[in-house]
């Protein structure tokens, strides 16, 4: 199951990230995955003094998003990373690494997320293509839109033919590692959000008891 979040970032936040992308130093994207020769992109240099501003902008967006929190049930989120694709660049078919090494700890990647920053009309190609069953779905989101999907999903960034693709990516360790279990809690969360105020108080309390007990039973701390 995947989740599309519209307007995760505001237009002002997207504009600032585009500005930062013009000011930040970018390095070869293979520094984070040197074994994958199909990875051809650029990513923001964490040593650049302005890098942390880009991390904070996207991180704050995740923190305020009810949809993201209900779907991911995040325990840890890797620092969001600005990535840039110039003409001819791509990232071939792959599933994301199970363990992400962060500066002070390791994170299990249960979910991956791509946040689209640049205007999709400003570049050709560069779709995020995912294999789901016997179909491949391609995404090219509007500025501020995000796609959250299981890190086990086979996916790729198809070659950029012209222009510049600018996105922010991250990886999430959920409190609930099992995808099926996490989806059940998400569905109950959505029912509570959509129908809760129309439910009689007793039914709402019973629904909340089930949600909390499932979280208690399945979550890790």
Secondary structure, 3 states (H helix, E strand, C coil): CCEEECCCCCHHHHHHHHHHHHHCCEEEHHHHCCCCCCEECEEECCCCCCHHHHHHHHHHHHHHCHHHHHHHCEEEECCCEEEEECCCCEEEEECCCCEEECCCCEEECCEEEEEECCCHHHEEECCEEEEECCEEEEECCCCCCEEEEECCCCEEECCEEEECEEEEEEEEEECCCCHHHHHHHHHHHHHHHHHHHHCCHHHHHHHHHHHHHHHHHHCCC
